[in-house]
């Protein structure tokens, strides 16, 4: 059974079908060593290259769609490799064979909270497309005096450098002094959109956390830097939201004790990762060697006997 080339590449996370059609039209895709053309169909087993780089592909029937919920901490960048050497959101994800994790959108380096990853590039691209209007909810702490007039403007719409933007809902969540917490929702994922909206009202955002994506909430027991794989019902909820067929299989063990065990393993892995990062940062400060003590011949003989 064959599929359109752009569908296979979209599933492999190489972009949306429209973006891949552009790559094919530009002659940047090859199949079996030959330049591909629009309308080509493949089985998914052929060697396919984009810009000369081999793409890992699998036939649709052999792929199980997997989705991770990741609790992104501040300080991580939403890219696979960072030229500045900063930690990335991919560093702590479980390793895969024959596929790769594709991020559903991005969170900037100073934003924490829920970030989704999937092995299905088509699902990722559809979830990111604004036409599906999947709402995102953020908890945001702003510094300064917030007036009702500001909130009305943020609800009605503000002209930013890349067009009109607004919050669908704004709910006050409390605060102390000049710091105030709000929960806001919007249906787009433009770069730094939440921050820019508040900044348009001359308000400073001091904390920003994504707490929900559609109906998927950030798990309460998930530590920062930890991930949790979604069960089949949540995966199929996301697929139904963007018009994809339901999956029949999952790699998640729904047994309760196993899920609790997984959380404990995640926490242990996070602690191990954090200690390793701290250790690398302190590697420049070399430890002084422990002073040696001279032993008498009789003491050295006793030491050899114990060994």
Secondary structure, 3 states (H helix, E strand, C coil): CCEEHHHHHHHCCCCCHHHHHHHHHCCCEEECCEECCCCCEECCCCCEEECCEEECCCCHHHCCCCEEEEEECCCCECCCCCCCCCCECCCCCCCCCCCCCEECCCCCCCCEEEEEEECCHHHHHHHHCHHHCCCEEEEEEEECCCCHHHHHHHHHCEEECCEEECCCEEEEEEEECCEEEEEEEECCCCCCHHHHHHHCCCCEEEEEEEEEECCEECCCCCCCCCEEECCHHHHHHHHHHCCCCCCCCCCCCCCHHHHHHHHHHHHHHHHHHHHHHHHHHCCCCCCCCCCCCCCCHHHHHHHHHHC
